[in-house]
Amino acid sequence: MKQLTESAPGSSCMDTLQLAGKIIMENGGETYRAEETINRMGAGFGLEQVDSFAVPSGLFVSYRSGDGEPVTSVRRVRREGRNLTRVDEVNRVSRLVAAGKLDGREALAQLKEIECHPGSFAGMWCLPAAFLCAAGFTLLFGGSLLSIAIAGAVAAFVQLMETGLSRFRTRGLAASILGGLLTALLPLLLSMALPALETELVIAGAVMPLVPGLAMTNAVQDTMRGDMVSGISHGVQAILTAFLIAGGALLAVEIMHLLTGGAA
Amino acid sequence: MTLSEQILRGVLGAFFGTVGFAMLVHTPKRAWFVSGLIASLSYMVYWLMTYLGLPDPMAIFIGSLFGSLAGLLCARLMKIIGTVFLMSAVVPVVPGLGLYRMMAALGQGQIAAGAKTGIQAMITVAMIALGLGAGAFADRVLWSRSRKHRTP
C-alpha cells in the first residue's frame, strides 16, 4: 500500500487528513462524515491508531508515526458555505485512498484542487437557480403564472443581495434577517400595484431558497450517529436561521403596517 | 383545482423547486435529476396520504420516511453522499408558509392564531426529522451486513 512520508515538506499525512476533514466541515458536510473519512484515509495510508474527533468548530486528528510516537493536531474550522460537490469529491478521494488506488501525494494534490472547486456552477448562475427554486415551489403551492414569475424574481434578487453580502463576509445570520425582510417586503409592496398577486404564496415560494434544509438534514444525520454535540449544533443553527428569516418577514409586515396605516 | 392539476403541480413543482435548491447548495450535477425525482415522489407520497384522509403530521412522516429510504438507496447506487438526496426529499414539505403565517399573525397582534400556526410548523419539522431518522435507521439495519454498497 502506498504511504505518504512524514519527511516530505508540506505534504505530511496530517496535512492530508486535516485538509480532507476541513473541506467536508466547511462546505456543509456532517461531522461524522469528516471523522469517518479521516479514519478511512489514515488506514489507507497505513497509519496506526488513527483517531479523529470533530465538533462543528474544530477538528482533532491523531495517529502514531512510524517510530511509535503519537502525532496530534488541532484545527479550527469555520463553516463558510454550502458546497456539496466539494464534500462529494473528498468522499471520492477517500474511497480511492482506502482502496489503495491513490498515492498520498496525489491525494493531497487532489484535495488542494477540490478546496478551490467552484461547485456545480460558478458566478451568477446562482440567480437562475434561485429563480427556479422559488418558481417551482410557488407552482407547488398553487400560485398563478404571475405569482410564479414574481416569486422567482424576488428570490433571484435576494440571492443577488446575499452574494453581495458574502463579499463583505457578512453571510449567515445577518443575511437570513435581510433575506426574510426582502422576501416578504417586496411582494407586499408589489401587491399594492398588482392586486391579482397572491402575496402569501409568493412569499412562501420566494423564501424556499433560504430555508435551512441542509442544516436540518445534517442535524438528523449527526444525531442518528450518536453525535449529539454536532446534532444539537446543526439543529440550533437550523431553528435559529428559520426564526431569523421569519423575524425578517415580521419586520416587513410591520413596515407595511406603518406605510399603509394598518390597511395592509 | 382539479385532481389532475393538483398532481401535475405537485410533481412539477417539487421537481423544479428541488432541482433549483440542489443547485444552490452546489450538489453534483449528476445528482440534479435524481434529486428532483426523489422530491417529486416523496411529495406525491405525502399528497396521497393526505388525499386518503391521514392527518397531516402522519402524512409528512410517511413522505419523509419514503424520501429518506429512496434517497439513501440512490446514494449507494450512484456513490454520492446521502445528504444530497435526503435534503432533496424533505425540502418540499418544509413549512415555509407556516412560519410566515405565524409571523404575520403575531405582527397583527393575533397571539393565539400565531402560536397555533407556529406549533403546527414545529410539529411538521419534528415529523420530517422523525421520518428522516427512521429512514436512516432502517437503512443501517438493512445494509449493515453489506460492504459492497457501503457509502463512506
Interface residues (C-beta under 8 A of the other chain):
Chain A: G28 G29 E30 R33 E36 T37 R40 R82 N83 L84 T85 R86 V87 D88 N91 R92 S94 R95 A98 G119 S120 F121 W125 C126 A129 A130 F131 L132 C133 A134 A135 G136 F137 T138 L139 L140 F141 G142 Q159 A184 E200 L201 I203 A204 G205 V207 M208 P209 V211 G213 L214 M216 T217 N218 A219 V220 Q221 T223 M224 A242 I245 A246 G247 A249 L250 V253 E254 H257
Chain B: M1 R9 G10 L12 G13 A14 F15 F16 G17 T18 V19 G20 F21 M23 L24 V25 H26 T27 P28 K29 W32 Y43 K79 I80 I81 G82 T83 V84 L86 M87 V90 V91 P92 V94 G96 L97 L99 Y100 R101 M102 M103 A104 L106 G107 Q108 V125 I128 A129 L132 G133 A136 F137 T151 P152
